[in-house]
Each structure stands twice: as structure tokens, then as C-alpha cells.
Amino acid sequence: MNFLFGRACHQTSTMAQSINDARCTRRITSQVRKIVLNIYKYLRYQDVQQSETDIELRTASVTGISVRSLHRIKQQHRVGVIKSPPSRTRISPVMGTVDDFDKDCIRREVLAFYERGEIPTVNALLKRVKKPPVRFSGAYSSLHKIVKQLGFRFKKVQSGRCILMERNDLVVARNKYLRLIAENRKSSSPRPEIYLDETWVNQNECWTMADGSVDPKLKTGKGARYIILHAGGEDGFVPGAFLFFRSSNGNKGDYHDSINHTCFQSWFQTQLLPNIPAHSLIVMDNASYHSQILNKAPASNSKKCEIIQWLTEHNIAHDPSHTKFELLSLVKSHKNKQVYEVDQIACDAGHEVLRLPLYHCQLNPIELIWAKVKTEVKKYDSNTNQTLKGVEEITKSAIDRVTSQDWKKCICHTRLVEDEYRRKDIALEHLTDNLVINTDDDSSESDNDE
């Protein structure tokens, strides 16, 4: 008799707990509710001696709904109204549609308020980003989350208003990067700039029809994911630096999880450094596999013996009988600036590493190059499944079609973005000089945006 939701009947002695534990996640329409009520009445009429609880359990078992749902249906019947529950409106996942390009535009739009001498708030920002090029489709709450992810916080000024302010460490990192790269270009012997980065292509993106559309039987989000690691500069991609491999994580998660420090360092030493000009300036981001610390200093979770070993290796006088916390204090007072392994490897080879500020991938022109490569990959005409070798050849062919002129255009565009950030940072400095900001009050969780 299990004709509504297809659940098997249970014995009366065991079904009570299982039925009460079960939770029906389907919408029970008014028509189904009337059928459930009729079944309940029929079972009640068939056995008037049976307890109400047993009748309810039998009804729930037969229909596949919970006893709690049956109680609600009976209550509706008593008041004379049996109706379907309201349809649930699915909220669009706006956060997932905002890419790095959009985020950079949002950051620059916030800083543009300072340049215009205006006070930036989320409400004012929302009106701006609704327009091109971002065309943000979300509401206040979504934009509020995004600006927090970008490192902006609400700070209260003397007037009592809360304005969006970028974290000091992000401003400092950006200023430092822009200053160092400008100093290199103005130098009498500037280092050639080499930009490196990783990206990925999806296997199904290579399976397109003759008209450029994707085979309808395939989903571009499915299929194997392949990782690309490369570098380039004004002369184009670095010869011999192309690395291509299949992701061990399939198409799930962040593609950065498919790369580890060992893999990156091997590529850095064997494929990049031997093939770039002498005394190059290598620009990269702060991905975890780029940032392995050389001879990392002990931390509070280190064992006492490890702390003593580090102090001994650095010829720092210490008393092993001291407590762990005393020894850690000694480590802290002698700990120099962190040195990354790849930075030291590059330095030993006569090069220098310059790291991009956090959340500023648009300052790396290779991001524009990757967009061009992926566009070329999607143009490939094939109706057959591609092997690893096939996808690699398609990707390599797309990379080979990127010219040094393409690189020069992308680098030129990136330099315009750099200049824009310099202007905005100057405007930020002038504006904050005229505002009294309560530095002790971080209102990042406040909704007092006016």
C-alpha cells in the first residue's frame, strides 16, 4: 500500500522510532494531504478499538510521511483549510559568480571614492557596481561580504559615520610593490621582468563542435582538470618553462591544491631559472607552495628540544634549563625577517623575487595571457574525447599562438592599472589626513553603513 512515497511498511513494534526520526523533505501538496487524511480516516474506521497513536503510526508507515506531518494535516482539517505549503524561492549564489576581475574592479571602485573626495560606504558602492563593467547582481549583504574578503573594514570617523577603509597591511604591501617595481624600471640597469603563475583547463573545454559550441552531451564543468605552470615577459613565454599535468583532485576544490612545494621548486630550478635572462626580476604571488620558509623559526607548538636545536644552530647563547617560554622569547628576539626558499634559490642564481600584494592578481599581466589562452583552447574543433596528450597538445598550441606583442600589450595594460593604484593611494592619503579616524574602534562587523 505504499503508494505515495514508496517507503516500506515497518512492524508496529519497531516503526515508531524510525517514523518519528524520519524527516520528509518533499513538498506535500494539498491533493496529497487530502489523500493522507482519507487513509487516516479509513484506518480509524477499520479498527475503532486501536489507540490513536497506533493509527497515526500505521498511517505514517503506509503513506511514507512523518507523524509530525500527519499532525499538521489533521490540524488543518480541524480548522477547515488544507492547502499546499508555499514554494521555496531559490536564492541565486551571487558570491560564486564574482570572479577575480570583478573583485579587482570593486576594489578600485572603493578607492575611486577617495580619489573623488567622497566617503565610501557599501550603499554608495552598490549603486556603482550595478553598472558596467561589474554589473553586480547581488544585494547589500553579498557586497558587504565581498568587500570584507577583499580586506576592507568599517572604521568610525569623528562624525560617527562608518566608512570603508582598506586594511593597513594591504595598503603597505601594495605601496611597497609599486615602489620597488618602479625603482627597477627607473634603474640604470633594470632587471628584465618575468611573471609566473599557474592556471588550469578543463578537459571538456577542448570538446567543442565545429560551430564553436560545446557538445550538449558534455558539461564543461565536468571532466578532468589539467594544471598549467608557465612564465613570461616582454619577449613572450619563457622557452622550456611550460609544465602541464593532470590534477590529482579531479575537478573538485581549488586547483592550487594540486600543486605542492616540491613540484613548484623542481620546476623553478630546472625549467625556469636556466631559461630566463641573467639578473631577472621574478614576479609571483604568495601561494603556499611559493612560500616555503627557509629554516623556519620555532613557534609555540614546537617541542622544547626543537627550540634548543634552533638556538644551537644559530649560535645563540641559551640555558637549556630555562622554560620553553623563556627560550621562545629568546627565539623571537633573534628571529630575522623570514626568507623563502625559492627567493634564496633565485638570489643564489643572480635573480631577485618580487611578490605581489595579497588580493592583487590583476597586477600580474600573465592573468590576461591566461584568458587569451583559454579562449583559444575553447575554439578547438573536436568531437572525440581527448587524452592527456591530446589536451596538452591543444593547450601547447594555444600558448604558441600567444606572441611577444600580446605580452607587451598585457604588460602595458597592467602598468596602467599600477598607475591607477598610485593615484588612488595618494588620494586615500589626502582624504584620511582630513578625517579623524578612531583607530581603536574596528567596526568591521557593524551594519551602521550610511
C-alpha positions as CSV (number, residue, x, y, z in Angstrom):
1,M,0.0,0.0,0.0
2,N,3.0,2.2,-0.1
3,F,1.7,4.2,-3.0
4,L,2.6,7.8,-2.1
5,F,6.3,7.9,-1.4
6,G,7.4,4.3,-1.8
7,R,8.5,3.5,1.8
8,A,8.3,0.0,3.1
9,C,6.0,-0.8,5.9
10,H,7.6,-1.5,9.3
11,Q,6.4,-3.7,12.1
12,T,4.4,-1.8,14.7
13,S,6.9,-2.6,17.4
14,T,9.8,-1.1,15.6
15,M,8.3,1.5,13.3
16,A,7.5,4.2,16.0
17,Q,11.1,5.4,16.4
18,S,12.1,5.1,12.7
19,I,9.0,7.0,11.6
20,N,9.5,9.7,14.2
21,D,13.1,10.0,13.3
22,A,12.4,10.3,9.6
23,R,12.1,13.7,8.1
24,C,10.2,14.2,4.9
25,T,11.9,16.9,2.7
26,R,9.3,16.8,-0.1
27,R,6.6,19.4,-0.5
28,I,3.3,17.7,0.4
29,T,0.7,19.3,-1.8
30,S,-2.9,19.9,-0.8
31,Q,-4.0,17.0,-3.0
32,V,-1.6,14.6,-1.3
33,R,-2.6,15.9,2.1
34,K,-6.3,15.1,1.4
35,I,-5.3,11.5,0.4
36,V,-3.3,11.1,3.6
37,L,-6.3,12.3,5.6
38,N,-8.6,9.8,3.8
39,I,-6.2,7.0,4.6
40,Y,-6.1,8.0,8.2
41,K,-9.9,8.1,8.4
42,Y,-10.1,4.7,6.7
43,L,-7.7,3.0,9.1
44,R,-9.5,4.7,12.0
45,Y,-12.9,3.4,10.8
46,Q,-11.5,-0.2,10.2
47,D,-10.3,-0.5,13.8
48,V,-12.1,1.7,16.3
49,Q,-10.5,-0.1,19.2
50,Q,-6.9,0.7,18.3
51,S,-5.2,3.6,20.0
52,E,-4.8,6.9,18.3
53,T,-1.0,6.6,18.4
54,D,-1.1,3.2,16.7
55,I,-3.4,4.6,14.0
56,E,-1.1,7.5,13.4
57,L,1.9,5.2,13.1
58,R,0.1,3.0,10.7
59,T,-0.9,6.0,8.5
60,A,2.6,7.3,8.6
61,S,4.0,3.9,7.6
62,V,1.6,3.5,4.7
63,T,1.9,6.9,3.3
64,G,5.6,7.5,3.9
65,I,5.2,10.8,5.8
66,S,6.2,11.6,9.3
67,V,3.8,11.5,12.3
68,R,4.6,15.2,12.8
69,S,3.4,16.0,9.2
70,L,0.2,13.9,9.9
71,H,-0.5,16.0,13.0
72,R,-0.2,19.2,10.9
73,I,-2.6,17.8,8.3
74,K,-5.1,16.8,11.0
75,Q,-4.9,20.3,12.5
76,Q,-5.5,21.9,9.1
77,H,-8.6,19.6,8.7
78,R,-9.9,20.7,12.1
79,V,-9.8,24.4,11.1
80,G,-11.2,23.6,7.7
81,V,-8.3,24.6,5.5
82,I,-6.0,22.1,3.7
83,K,-3.5,23.8,1.4
84,S,-0.1,23.3,-0.2
85,P,2.9,24.9,1.5
86,P,4.4,28.0,-0.2
87,S,7.0,27.2,-2.9
88,R,10.6,27.9,-1.8
89,T,12.4,30.6,-3.8
90,R,15.9,29.6,-4.6
91,I,18.3,32.4,-3.9
92,S,21.0,32.8,-6.7
93,P,24.5,32.1,-5.4
94,V,25.8,35.6,-6.3
95,M,29.1,35.1,-4.5
96,G,30.2,32.3,-6.8
97,T,29.6,34.5,-9.9
98,V,32.1,37.2,-8.9
99,D,35.5,36.4,-10.4
100,D,38.9,38.0,-9.8
101,F,38.3,40.6,-12.5
102,D,35.1,41.7,-10.8
103,K,36.8,41.8,-7.4
104,D,39.6,44.0,-8.6
105,C,37.1,46.3,-10.2
106,I,35.2,46.5,-6.9
107,R,38.5,47.3,-5.0
108,R,39.3,50.1,-7.5
109,E,35.8,51.4,-7.3
110,V,36.1,51.7,-3.5
111,L,39.4,53.6,-3.9
112,A,37.9,55.8,-6.6
113,F,35.6,57.3,-3.8
114,Y,38.8,58.6,-2.1
115,E,40.0,60.0,-5.5
116,R,36.8,61.9,-5.9
117,G,36.9,63.1,-2.3
118,E,33.8,61.1,-1.4
119,I,33.0,58.9,1.6
120,P,32.9,55.2,0.6
121,T,30.0,53.2,2.0
122,V,28.5,49.9,0.9
123,N,25.3,51.5,-0.1
124,A,27.1,54.0,-2.3
125,L,29.4,51.3,-3.7
126,L,26.4,49.1,-4.5
127,K,25.0,51.8,-6.8
128,R,28.3,52.0,-8.6
129,V,29.0,48.3,-9.1
130,K,25.5,47.6,-10.5
131,K,26.8,49.3,-13.6
132,P,29.4,48.1,-16.2
133,P,32.0,46.6,-16.1
134,V,31.0,44.6,-13.0
135,R,27.2,44.5,-13.4
136,F,26.9,43.1,-9.8
137,S,23.5,41.3,-9.4
138,G,23.6,40.9,-5.7
139,A,22.3,42.9,-2.8
140,Y,23.8,44.8,0.1
141,S,24.6,41.7,2.2
142,S,26.6,39.9,-0.6
143,L,28.6,43.0,-1.4
144,H,29.3,43.5,2.3
145,K,30.8,40.0,2.4
146,I,32.9,40.6,-0.8
147,V,34.4,43.9,0.4
148,K,35.4,42.2,3.7
149,Q,37.0,39.3,1.7
150,L,39.0,42.0,-0.1
151,G,40.4,43.3,3.1
152,F,38.2,46.3,3.7
153,R,36.9,47.2,7.2
154,F,34.4,49.7,8.6
155,K,36.1,52.5,10.5
156,K,34.2,55.1,12.5
157,V,35.1,58.7,11.9
158,Q,34.6,61.6,14.2
159,S,31.2,62.4,12.8
160,G,30.0,58.9,13.9
161,R,29.7,57.6,10.3
162,C,31.3,54.3,9.3
163,I,33.4,54.3,6.2
164,L,35.1,51.6,4.2
165,M,38.9,51.5,4.9
166,E,41.4,49.1,3.4
167,R,43.5,47.2,5.9
168,N,46.8,48.9,6.6
169,D,48.9,45.9,5.8
170,L,47.3,45.6,2.3
171,V,47.9,49.2,1.6
172,V,51.5,48.9,2.8
173,A,52.2,45.8,0.7
174,R,50.7,47.4,-2.4
175,N,52.7,50.6,-1.9
176,K,55.9,48.7,-1.4
177,Y,55.3,46.5,-4.5
178,L,54.6,49.6,-6.7
179,R,57.6,51.4,-5.4
180,L,60.0,48.5,-5.9
181,I,58.8,47.7,-9.4
182,A,59.0,51.4,-10.4
183,E,62.5,51.7,-9.0
184,N,63.6,48.7,-11.1
185,R,62.3,50.3,-14.3
186,K,64.0,53.6,-13.5
187,S,67.3,52.0,-12.7
188,S,70.3,52.5,-15.0
189,S,70.4,48.7,-15.4
190,P,66.8,47.4,-14.9
191,R,66.3,43.8,-14.4
192,P,64.1,42.0,-17.0
193,E,60.7,41.4,-15.5
194,I,59.5,37.7,-15.6
195,Y,55.9,37.0,-14.5
196,L,55.0,33.5,-13.4
197,D,51.6,31.9,-12.5
198,E,49.6,28.8,-12.6
199,T,46.2,28.1,-14.1
200,W,44.0,25.2,-15.3
201,V,42.0,24.0,-18.2
202,N,39.0,21.6,-18.1
203,Q,39.0,18.5,-20.3
204,N,35.6,19.2,-21.7
205,E,36.5,22.7,-22.7
206,C,38.5,21.1,-25.5
207,W,35.5,19.1,-26.8
208,T,33.7,21.7,-29.0
209,M,31.6,21.4,-32.1
210,A,32.5,22.8,-35.5
211,D,30.5,25.9,-34.8
212,G,32.4,26.6,-31.6
213,S,29.6,25.4,-29.3
214,V,30.1,22.7,-26.6
215,D,28.7,19.2,-27.3
216,P,25.3,19.3,-25.5
217,K,26.1,15.8,-24.0
218,L,29.1,17.2,-22.2
219,K,29.2,19.5,-19.2
220,T,32.2,22.0,-19.3
221,G,32.4,21.8,-15.5
222,K,32.9,18.1,-15.6
223,G,35.9,16.0,-16.8
224,A,39.5,16.0,-15.8
225,R,41.3,19.2,-14.8
226,Y,44.8,19.9,-16.1
227,I,47.3,22.3,-14.4
228,I,49.5,24.7,-16.4
229,L,52.6,26.3,-14.9
230,H,54.4,28.9,-17.1
231,A,56.2,32.2,-17.1
232,G,56.9,35.1,-19.5
233,G,57.8,38.7,-20.1
234,E,58.0,41.3,-22.8
235,D,59.7,38.8,-25.1
236,G,56.9,36.3,-24.7
237,F,56.7,33.0,-22.8
238,V,59.9,31.7,-21.4
239,P,61.2,28.9,-23.7
240,G,61.2,25.5,-22.0
241,A,59.2,26.6,-19.0
242,F,55.9,25.0,-19.9
243,L,54.7,22.5,-17.3
244,F,51.4,20.5,-17.8
245,F,50.0,17.8,-15.7
246,R,46.7,16.3,-14.7
247,S,45.2,17.4,-11.3
248,S,45.1,14.6,-8.7
249,N,42.0,16.2,-7.2
250,G,39.8,15.8,-10.3
251,N,37.7,18.8,-11.0
252,K,36.9,19.5,-7.3
253,G,38.3,22.1,-5.0
254,D,40.8,24.8,-5.6
255,Y,43.3,24.0,-8.4
256,H,46.1,25.3,-6.1
257,D,45.6,22.2,-4.0
258,S,47.0,20.1,-6.9
259,I,50.4,21.8,-6.7
260,N,52.9,21.3,-3.8
261,H,56.1,23.0,-2.9
262,T,58.3,20.1,-4.2
263,C,56.7,20.2,-7.6
264,F,56.9,24.0,-7.9
265,Q,60.5,24.2,-6.6
266,S,61.6,21.5,-9.1
267,W,60.0,23.4,-12.0
268,F,61.5,26.7,-10.7
269,Q,65.1,25.3,-10.6
270,T,65.1,23.1,-13.7
271,Q,62.7,24.8,-16.1
272,L,62.6,28.5,-15.2
273,L,65.9,29.7,-13.9
274,P,68.1,28.1,-16.6
275,N,65.9,29.7,-19.3
276,I,65.4,33.4,-18.2
277,P,67.8,36.3,-18.8
278,A,70.5,37.0,-16.3
279,H,69.7,39.1,-13.3
280,S,65.9,38.9,-13.8
281,L,63.2,40.2,-11.6
282,I,60.7,37.3,-11.0
283,V,57.2,38.4,-10.0
284,M,54.9,35.9,-8.3
285,D,52.1,35.8,-5.8
286,N,52.2,34.4,-2.3
287,A,50.6,30.9,-2.9
288,S,51.6,28.5,-0.2
289,Y,53.8,26.4,-2.4
290,H,55.7,29.6,-3.4
291,S,56.2,30.5,0.2
292,Q,58.1,27.7,1.9
293,I,60.1,29.4,4.7
294,L,63.8,28.7,4.9
295,N,64.9,27.4,8.3
296,K,61.6,28.3,9.9
297,A,61.9,29.6,13.5
298,P,60.2,27.5,16.2
299,A,56.7,28.5,17.3
300,S,54.7,27.9,20.5
301,N,53.6,24.5,19.2
302,S,57.2,23.4,18.8
303,K,58.8,21.0,21.2
304,K,61.4,22.3,23.6
305,C,64.1,20.2,22.1
306,E,63.4,21.7,18.6
307,I,63.7,25.2,20.1
308,I,67.0,24.3,21.7
309,Q,68.2,22.9,18.4
310,W,67.3,26.0,16.5
311,L,69.1,28.2,19.0
312,T,72.2,26.0,18.9
313,E,72.3,26.0,15.0
314,H,72.1,29.8,15.1
315,N,74.9,30.1,17.7
316,I,72.6,31.9,20.2
317,A,73.7,31.6,23.8
318,H,71.0,29.9,25.9
319,D,70.4,27.9,29.0
320,P,68.7,24.6,28.3
321,S,67.3,24.5,31.9
322,H,65.1,27.6,31.1
323,T,61.5,27.0,30.5
324,K,60.1,26.6,26.9
325,F,58.5,30.1,27.1
326,E,61.8,31.7,28.1
327,L,63.5,30.0,25.2
328,L,60.7,31.1,22.8
329,S,61.2,34.7,23.9
330,L,64.9,34.3,23.1
331,V,64.0,33.0,19.6
332,K,61.7,35.9,19.0
333,S,64.4,38.5,19.9
334,H,66.8,36.9,17.4
335,K,64.4,35.9,14.7
336,N,65.3,37.7,11.5
337,K,63.0,38.5,8.6
338,Q,61.5,35.4,7.0
339,V,63.4,34.1,4.0
340,Y,61.5,32.0,1.4
341,E,63.3,29.0,-0.1
342,V,62.6,30.0,-3.8
343,D,63.7,33.6,-3.1
344,Q,67.1,32.3,-1.8
345,I,67.4,29.9,-4.8
346,A,66.7,32.8,-7.1
347,C,69.2,35.1,-5.3
348,D,71.9,32.4,-5.5
349,A,71.4,32.3,-9.2
350,G,71.7,36.1,-9.5
351,H,67.9,36.9,-9.8
352,E,65.5,38.7,-7.5
353,V,61.9,37.7,-6.5
354,L,59.2,40.4,-6.1
355,R,56.0,39.2,-4.5
356,L,52.6,40.6,-5.5
357,P,50.5,42.1,-2.7
358,L,47.6,39.9,-1.4
359,Y,44.4,40.1,-3.5
360,H,46.1,41.9,-6.4
361,C,46.4,39.2,-9.1
362,Q,45.5,41.9,-11.7
363,L,48.9,43.4,-11.2
364,N,50.3,40.2,-12.9
365,P,49.9,40.5,-16.7
366,I,50.0,36.8,-17.1
367,E,46.4,36.7,-15.9
368,L,45.4,38.4,-19.1
369,I,47.5,36.0,-21.1
370,W,45.8,33.0,-19.4
371,A,42.4,34.5,-20.5
372,K,43.6,34.6,-24.1
373,V,45.0,31.0,-23.9
374,K,41.7,29.6,-22.5
375,T,39.8,31.4,-25.3
376,E,42.0,29.7,-27.9
377,V,41.6,26.3,-26.2
378,K,37.8,26.6,-26.3
379,K,38.0,27.2,-30.1
380,Y,39.4,23.8,-30.7
381,D,37.2,21.7,-33.0
382,S,36.9,18.1,-31.9
383,N,34.1,15.7,-31.4
384,T,36.1,13.0,-29.7
385,N,37.3,12.6,-26.1
386,Q,40.8,14.0,-25.6
387,T,43.5,12.1,-23.8
388,L,46.0,13.8,-21.6
389,K,48.4,14.0,-24.5
390,G,45.6,15.5,-26.7
391,V,44.6,18.2,-24.2
392,E,48.3,19.0,-23.7
393,E,48.9,19.5,-27.4
394,I,45.8,21.7,-27.7
395,T,46.9,23.8,-24.8
396,K,50.5,24.0,-26.0
397,S,49.2,25.1,-29.5
398,A,47.2,27.8,-27.8
399,I,50.2,29.0,-25.9
400,D,52.4,29.0,-29.0
401,R,49.9,31.4,-30.7
402,V,50.5,34.0,-28.0
403,T,53.1,36.4,-29.4
404,S,55.5,38.8,-27.7
405,Q,53.3,41.6,-29.0
406,D,50.4,40.1,-27.0
407,W,52.6,40.1,-23.9
408,K,53.7,43.7,-24.5
409,K,50.0,44.8,-24.7
410,C,49.1,43.0,-21.5
411,I,52.1,44.4,-19.6
412,C,51.2,47.9,-20.9
413,H,47.6,47.4,-19.6
414,T,49.0,46.2,-16.2
415,R,51.2,49.3,-15.9
416,L,48.1,51.5,-16.4
417,V,46.5,49.6,-13.5
418,E,49.6,50.3,-11.4
419,D,49.4,54.0,-12.2
420,E,45.7,54.0,-11.3
421,Y,46.5,52.4,-7.9
422,R,49.3,55.0,-7.3
423,R,46.8,57.9,-7.9
424,K,44.2,56.3,-5.7
425,D,46.6,55.7,-2.9
426,I,47.7,59.4,-2.9
427,A,44.0,60.4,-2.8
428,L,43.5,58.0,0.1
429,E,46.3,59.6,2.0
430,H,44.9,63.1,1.4
431,L,41.4,62.1,2.5
432,T,42.5,60.3,5.6
433,D,44.6,63.3,6.6
434,N,41.3,65.3,6.7
435,L,39.4,62.7,8.6
436,V,39.7,61.9,12.3
437,I,39.5,58.1,12.5
438,N,39.1,56.2,15.7
439,T,41.9,53.6,15.3
440,D,40.8,51.8,18.4
441,D,37.4,51.0,17.0
442,D,37.2,48.3,14.3
443,S,33.6,48.3,13.3
444,S,34.1,45.6,10.7
445,E,31.1,43.6,11.9
446,S,28.9,46.7,12.1
447,D,26.0,47.3,9.8
448,N,26.0,51.1,10.5
449,D,26.6,52.0,6.9
450,E,25.0,55.2,5.8
